[in-house]
Amino acid sequence: MPTLIMLSTLRDGADRDAYERWARDVDRPTVLALPSIDDWRLYRVASALGDGAEAPCDYVEIAKVNDLEQLERDLGTETAAELTRALHEHCEPPTFLTSEQVA
């Protein structure tokens, strides 16, 4: 099953609690309602391992995708555009990765 991974960083001055509340109350149920998504989780990055290592982002979002073609259609909807606008109020433009489990 393909996985969509999003790495995001809060904007300077953004309210962490407000972002996490929006993610829980708006983003999660909206994303889970998309036909292409089977599961969605958001993780706050606590730290990076290693001497002096700095975490590359503040949050990691992981979505299990059941159909990549449907995901493309879902991402072209007004619903996805609204989520993106709201996300950008809290975070810098994120990095999106698609992946497949190999081991």
N, C-alpha and C positions, 0 to 999 in steps of 0.2 A: 504494500500500500504506500503510495507516495506521501511524503510529509512536507508541509510548507513550514519553514522556519523564518521567523522575523526577528531581527535584532534591532532594538530601539533604545534611544537615549533621550531622557527628558530634556526639554528646552531649559535654558538658564531661567531661573525664577519660577519654573512650573511647580505646581503644588502636587507632590507625590500622592497624597491621600486622595485628591480630586481625580487624578489620573486612574488610580487603582479602583476607585468607586465607579468611574465611568466604564472601565474595562470590565468590571464585575457585573454592573447593572445594565449596560447598554451593549458594549462590544461583544461579550460572550454570548448572550442569547441571540443577538442578531447574526453573528457568524455561524452559530450552531443551527440556525434556521436555513442557511444556504444549502441547496441540494447537494453540493459537492463536498460538504464537510461532515465527517463522522464524529470527530472529537476536537476539542480546542482547549488549550491550557496556556496560562500566562505565568511566567516565573520571574520574580525579582532576583537579579544577580546580586549575591551577597559579597563575593570577592573573587579574585583570580588567584590561582595557585602559583607559587614560585616566588623567589626572592624579588621583591619590588614589582611584581607583575601587576599591571593595571587592567581592570576589566574593560573589554572593548565596547561594552554597552551596559545599560541599566536593566533592561528586560529582554527576555527571550520568550517569544510566543511560538507555540507548536500546534499545528493543525494537521489532523489526519485527513487526507484527501481521498475520496473514493473514485474520482473521475477528473483527470486534469483538463479535459476538454470542457467539462461542465464548470470547472473552476474558472477557466478563461471567460466563459459566458457570465458567471456570477460576478466576476471582477469588473465587468462592463456595465453593471446595473447602477441605477441611481442609489440604491441601498449601499453598495460598496463605495460609491463616491462620497456619500454622506459620512460613512465611517472614516474614510481617509481624511476628509476635512476636519472631523472632530479629533482624530488622532494627531494631526499636525498642530492642533491647538496646544497639545500637551508635549509632543515629542518632535525631535528633528526628523527629517525624512528617513524612514527605516531602510534597512537592507533586507531584501527577501531572498530566500534560498529555497529551491525545491530539492528534495533528496529522496533516496530510496535506501531502505535498509539492506545491507549486504552480509551482515554477520550477526 
